[in-house]
Amino acid sequence: MSQYQRLLLILNPAQRHSPALHHAAALAAASEAHLHVTALIPTLDILSLLEEEPREEARQTYFQDQRDWLEEEADKMRRRGLRVTTEMTWVDGMRERILEHVAQIKPDLLIKQVQHESLLKRAFFTPLDWQLLRKCPVPLYLVGAAGHALPRKVVAAVDPSSAFAQNSGLNDRIIRQALELALQCDAELHLVHAFEVPSLYLGDAGGGGFSLSQLSKELRRTQEISFAQLANLFGVPAGRRQFLLGHPVSALSEFALEHEVDVIVMGRSQHSDPFGLLGSTTEHILYQVQCSVLAV
């Protein structure tokens, strides 16, 4: 039986060319899951400039136009044999409404298009996708601008150096989620870890008779052993495990681009993780890769 029985897709109907709908349909077809599409329409502030009667008429016309489009798309999927239901509503607080739908529908996976925000805006406001990464209680599939709708290459990005990931079993959940997705889609599964010497160790470089070079080699060797043990535990072939060097965000981004990755499966921490980069890496990589990100 598929790990996905019920999928929830959140759409902004104003973005009709978003690939999220195609990705959700492909996953639903592969897993034979029920797909529920919720279209949330942000309040149109520009309508406030109109008088009350024409404002309401404009709202109704816009709403009906969006609903007709959504039902047309849903009918196309139904004719392909998919089980699809839809709903559409106006919304002010986007994050709260999305989380309400998750609590109500209890999906196995929440699917949403990545919403890019400028660096300036991020300096003052937490992006919606980051808020969902921190608060959403189910796995979150954030659809990027590139990659096949039905994944052909899935990458599980783990961090054996994180005590939080090891103690909580997060690394295991990342691999299992990636493995199930790859099996469901008949895709390749790769396991990667990006290694960078933590700055907290560099301050002690040269102490205790160790040079910076020796310390780096020892840390790298320890992480390579831990990574190999994790890969062996899940039977990942040697040719599909990559130990990358460099900052996690840049190393993973370069790997995804070079190897034409469709989905990176990563961890997200809803708790404090002072010794790892699990949460921040997943948040920032959304703005660096073109592929999709599945956050566990």
Number of C-alpha atoms within 10 A of each C-alpha: 7 12 13 20 15 19 24 26 23 21 21 16 20 12 10 13 9 18 18 25 21 17 24 26 25 19 20 23 19 18 19 18 20 19 25 22 21 20 21 20 19 15 14 12 7 8 14 11 8 11 9 11 8 11 15 14 11 14 15 12 12 13 16 13 12 19 18 11 13 20 15 12 13 21 16 12 19 13 9 10 11 20 19 19 15 15 12 19 13 15 16 12 10 14 16 13 15 20 18 12 15 18 13 9 13 16 22 18 23 27 23 24 22 21 14 13 14 9 10 8 10 12 9 8 10 11 17 15 21 18 12 17 23 15 15 20 18 18 19 22 26 22 28 24 14 15 19 18 19 23 22 17 22 28 29 25 24 25 24 24 20 18 14 20 23 14 9 11 11 22 23 17 18 24 26 15 19 27 23 16 27 21 14 18 19 15 18 17 22 24 28 21 23 21 20 15 15 14 8 9 12 13 10 13 16 13 11 7 9 13 13 16 10 13 19 18 13 13 16 17 12 13 19 18 12 15 22 17 13 18 20 13 10 13 9 17 12 12 8 13 19 19 14 15 15 13 15 21 20 17 17 24 20 14 17 21 14 9 9 17 24 24 32 29 28 27 27 24 20 13 9 9 15 10 13 18 18 23 20 15 18 25 22 13 18 22 17 15 23 21 23 28 24 26 24 24
